[in-house]
Protein backbone atom coordinates (compact mmCIF):
# COMPACT_ATOMS: atom_id res chain seq x y z
CA UNK A 1 0.00 0.00 0.00
CA UNK A 2 2.83 2.40 0.96
CA UNK A 3 6.39 1.79 -0.14
CA UNK A 4 9.11 4.39 0.27
CA UNK A 5 12.60 3.62 -0.98
CA UNK A 6 15.69 5.72 -0.27
CA UNK A 7 13.65 8.91 0.21
CA UNK A 8 15.73 12.08 0.63
CA UNK A 9 14.44 15.53 1.56
CA UNK A 10 16.51 18.60 2.38
CA UNK A 11 15.93 22.24 3.21
CA UNK A 12 19.13 23.98 2.21
CA UNK A 13 21.95 22.31 4.13
CA UNK A 14 19.54 20.52 6.48
CA UNK A 15 18.92 16.87 5.60
CA UNK A 16 15.50 16.05 7.02
CA UNK A 17 15.04 12.64 5.38
CA UNK A 18 18.16 10.67 4.47
CA UNK A 19 17.73 7.53 2.34
CA UNK A 20 14.65 6.63 4.34
CA UNK A 21 12.85 3.33 3.71
CA UNK A 22 9.33 2.37 4.84
CA UNK A 23 6.87 -0.31 3.79
CA UNK A 24 3.34 -0.40 5.21
CA UNK A 25 1.12 -3.22 3.98
CA UNK A 26 -2.65 -3.48 3.76
CA UNK A 27 -4.12 -3.98 7.23
CA UNK A 28 -0.99 -2.68 8.97
CA UNK A 29 -0.86 0.13 11.53
CA UNK A 30 2.51 1.89 11.73
CA UNK A 31 3.38 4.47 14.40
CA UNK A 32 6.35 6.82 14.05
CA UNK A 33 7.71 8.67 17.07
CA UNK A 34 10.61 11.01 17.68
CA UNK A 35 11.49 14.33 19.30
CA UNK A 36 10.04 17.59 17.99
CA UNK A 37 11.92 19.00 15.03
CA UNK A 38 13.14 15.68 13.64
CA UNK A 39 10.95 15.88 10.53
CA UNK A 40 7.99 13.66 11.39
CA UNK A 41 5.41 16.00 9.85
CA UNK A 42 7.62 16.43 6.79
CA UNK A 43 7.80 12.66 6.44
CA UNK A 44 4.02 12.36 6.66
CA UNK A 45 3.55 15.08 4.03
CA UNK A 46 6.05 13.37 1.72
CA UNK A 47 4.49 9.93 2.16
CA UNK A 48 1.02 11.30 1.40
CA UNK A 49 2.16 13.17 -1.68
CA UNK A 50 1.41 16.55 -0.15
CA UNK A 51 5.09 17.52 -0.31
CA UNK A 52 7.83 16.73 -2.78
CA UNK A 53 11.08 14.86 -2.13
CA UNK A 54 14.53 15.24 -3.64
CA UNK A 55 15.45 11.63 -4.39
CA UNK A 56 14.16 8.11 -3.98
CA UNK A 57 10.95 6.35 -4.97
CA UNK A 58 7.48 6.40 -3.46
CA UNK A 59 4.63 4.02 -4.29
CA UNK A 60 1.03 4.44 -3.09
CA UNK A 61 -1.53 1.80 -4.05
CA UNK A 62 1.14 0.34 -6.40
CA UNK A 63 1.46 3.64 -8.27
CA UNK A 64 4.82 5.38 -8.38
CA UNK A 65 4.07 8.97 -7.40
CA UNK A 66 6.67 10.63 -9.61
CA UNK A 67 5.08 9.05 -12.66
CA UNK A 68 1.53 10.33 -12.21
CA UNK A 69 0.01 13.69 -13.04
CA UNK A 70 -1.27 16.25 -10.54
CA UNK A 71 -4.82 15.34 -11.56
CA UNK A 72 -4.20 11.62 -10.97
CA UNK A 73 -2.62 12.38 -7.58
CA UNK A 74 -5.63 14.47 -6.56
CA UNK A 75 -7.97 11.66 -7.60
CA UNK A 76 -5.91 9.11 -5.67
CA UNK A 77 -6.11 11.27 -2.53
CA UNK A 78 -9.82 11.90 -2.89
CA UNK A 79 -10.84 8.30 -3.51
CA UNK A 80 -8.38 6.30 -1.45
CA UNK A 81 -6.67 8.43 1.21
CA UNK A 82 -7.68 10.03 4.49
CA UNK A 83 -5.87 12.64 6.58
CA UNK A 84 -6.02 13.67 10.23
CA UNK A 85 -3.96 16.80 10.84
CA UNK A 86 -2.99 18.63 14.02
CA UNK A 87 -4.91 21.63 12.70
CA UNK A 88 -8.55 20.70 12.32
CA UNK A 89 -9.02 22.32 8.88
CA UNK A 90 -12.79 22.52 9.38
CA UNK A 91 -14.81 24.89 7.21
CA UNK A 92 -16.20 27.58 9.51
CA UNK A 93 -19.35 28.16 7.44
CA UNK A 94 -20.41 24.50 7.61
CA UNK A 95 -21.81 22.58 10.58
CA UNK A 96 -20.34 19.32 11.86
CA UNK A 97 -22.46 17.09 9.65
CA UNK A 98 -21.67 19.16 6.55
CA UNK A 99 -17.93 19.14 7.30
CA UNK A 100 -17.90 15.37 7.71
CA UNK A 101 -20.02 14.78 4.59
CA UNK A 102 -17.82 16.99 2.40
CA UNK A 103 -15.40 14.30 1.11
CA UNK A 104 -18.40 12.13 0.22
CA UNK A 105 -19.88 15.04 -1.72
CA UNK A 106 -16.62 15.36 -3.67
CA UNK A 107 -16.90 11.64 -4.45
CA UNK A 108 -20.44 12.25 -5.76
CA UNK A 109 -22.20 10.18 -3.09
CA UNK A 110 -25.91 10.96 -3.07
CA UNK A 111 -27.14 13.39 -0.42
CA UNK A 112 -29.16 10.89 1.63
CA UNK A 113 -26.29 8.40 1.82
CA UNK A 114 -23.62 10.96 2.68
CA UNK A 115 -25.86 12.52 5.34
CA UNK A 116 -26.48 9.11 6.90
CA UNK A 117 -22.78 8.21 6.80
CA UNK A 118 -21.78 11.56 8.33
CA UNK A 119 -24.26 11.18 11.19
CA UNK A 120 -23.02 7.65 11.86
CA UNK A 121 -19.38 8.78 11.88
CA UNK A 122 -20.12 11.65 14.29
CA UNK A 123 -22.07 9.37 16.60
CA UNK A 124 -19.08 7.02 16.77
CA UNK A 125 -17.03 10.02 17.91
CA UNK A 126 -19.57 10.81 20.65
CA UNK A 127 -20.87 13.87 18.80
CA UNK A 128 -24.40 12.80 17.95
CA UNK A 129 -25.70 15.89 19.77
CA UNK A 130 -23.40 18.26 17.84
CA UNK A 131 -24.56 17.55 14.27
CA UNK A 132 -25.68 21.12 13.60
CA UNK A 133 -23.01 22.91 15.61
CA UNK A 134 -20.51 25.08 13.75
CA UNK A 135 -16.76 24.94 14.51
CA UNK A 136 -16.85 28.11 16.63
CA UNK A 137 -19.48 26.44 18.84
CA UNK A 138 -17.24 23.46 19.58
CA UNK A 139 -14.30 22.99 21.91
CA UNK A 140 -10.88 22.18 20.47
CA UNK A 141 -11.30 18.51 21.37
CA UNK A 142 -14.73 18.37 19.75
CA UNK A 143 -13.38 19.99 16.58
CA UNK A 144 -10.64 17.37 16.49
CA UNK A 145 -13.22 14.58 16.72
CA UNK A 146 -15.20 16.15 13.87
CA UNK A 147 -11.99 16.18 11.82
CA UNK A 148 -11.40 12.52 12.68
CA UNK A 149 -14.96 11.60 11.68
CA UNK A 150 -14.41 13.39 8.36
CA UNK A 151 -11.21 11.40 7.74
CA UNK A 152 -12.85 8.07 8.53
CA UNK A 153 -16.20 8.53 6.78
CA UNK A 154 -14.90 7.53 3.34
CA UNK A 155 -13.29 4.34 4.72
CA UNK A 156 -9.94 5.26 3.06
CA UNK A 157 -7.54 2.56 1.95
CA UNK A 158 -4.65 4.63 3.34
CA UNK A 159 -4.88 6.88 6.41
CA UNK A 160 -2.26 9.41 7.52
CA UNK A 161 -2.53 10.78 11.08
CA UNK A 162 -0.59 13.65 12.67
CA UNK A 163 -1.06 13.58 16.46
CA UNK A 164 -4.76 12.63 16.19
CA UNK A 165 -5.28 12.37 19.96
CA UNK A 166 -3.14 15.35 20.97
CA UNK A 167 -6.05 17.58 22.07
CA UNK A 168 -8.28 14.86 23.48
CA UNK A 169 -9.13 13.52 26.92
CA UNK A 170 -8.74 9.80 27.57
CA UNK A 171 -12.32 8.85 26.68
CA UNK A 172 -12.29 10.83 23.42
CA UNK A 173 -8.87 9.45 22.51
CA UNK A 174 -10.20 5.91 22.93
CA UNK A 175 -13.10 6.70 20.56
CA UNK A 176 -10.64 7.98 17.98
CA UNK A 177 -8.38 4.97 18.30
CA UNK A 178 -11.36 2.61 18.02
CA UNK A 179 -12.32 4.28 14.74
CA UNK A 180 -8.77 4.14 13.40
CA UNK A 181 -8.38 0.48 14.36
CA UNK A 182 -11.65 -0.39 12.62
CA UNK A 183 -10.07 0.87 9.41
CA UNK A 184 -6.96 -1.22 10.05
CA UNK A 185 -9.13 -4.28 10.66
CA UNK A 186 -10.87 -3.58 7.36
CA UNK A 187 -7.57 -3.75 5.50
CA UNK A 188 -6.47 -0.11 5.43
CA UNK A 189 -2.80 0.88 5.79
CA UNK A 190 -2.29 3.49 8.52
CA UNK A 191 0.68 5.72 9.32
CA UNK A 192 0.52 7.80 12.49
CA UNK A 193 3.03 10.17 14.03
CA UNK A 194 2.69 10.87 17.73
CA UNK A 195 4.51 11.87 20.90
CA UNK A 196 2.17 9.67 22.97
CA UNK A 197 4.00 6.42 23.70
CA UNK A 198 0.85 4.97 25.29
CA UNK A 199 -0.49 4.52 21.74
CA UNK A 200 2.32 2.16 20.78
CA UNK A 201 0.30 -0.77 22.13
CA UNK A 202 -2.03 -0.41 19.15
CA UNK A 203 0.70 -0.52 16.52
CA UNK A 204 1.68 -3.46 14.34
CA UNK A 205 5.04 -1.77 13.80
CA UNK A 206 6.68 1.31 15.27
CA UNK A 207 9.75 3.34 14.44
CA UNK A 208 11.64 6.35 15.74
CA UNK A 209 12.68 8.99 13.25
CA UNK A 210 16.27 9.94 14.02
CA UNK A 211 18.93 11.53 11.82
CA UNK A 212 16.61 11.33 8.84
CA UNK A 213 16.02 7.59 9.08
CA UNK A 214 13.60 5.22 10.78
CA UNK A 215 15.09 3.15 13.58
RAGIJO-V985315 format. One line per field, one symbol per residue. psi: psi as a letter, one per 40 degrees, with the letter a starting at -180 (. if undefined). burial: I if it has 9 or more other ideal C-beta (glycine too) atoms within 8 Angstrom, else O. Layout:
BEGIN
psi=???
burial=???
END
This chain:
BEGIN
psi=dhhhhfhihigbehhdhgfhihhhihehhhhhiiiieeeddddddddeeeiiidiaihhhfehhdeeiiddddddddddeiihhidhdfihdeiidddddedddddefhiddddddddddddddeffdefdeiideeiiddddddddddddedefidhhhhhfeedeiiddddddddddddddddeeihhhhiiegeeeddeidiiihhhfeih.
burial=IIIIOIIIIIOOOOIIIIIIIIOIOOIIIIIIIIOOOOIIIIIIIIIIIOOOIOOIIIIIIOIOIOOIOOOIIOOIIIOIIIIIOOOIOIOOOIIIIIIIIIIIIOIOOOOOIIIOIIIOIIIIIIIOOIIOIIIOOIOOIIIIIIIIIIIIIIOIIIIIIIIIIIOIOOOIIOIIIIIIIIIIOOOIIIIIIIOOOOIIOIIOIIIIIOOIIIO
END
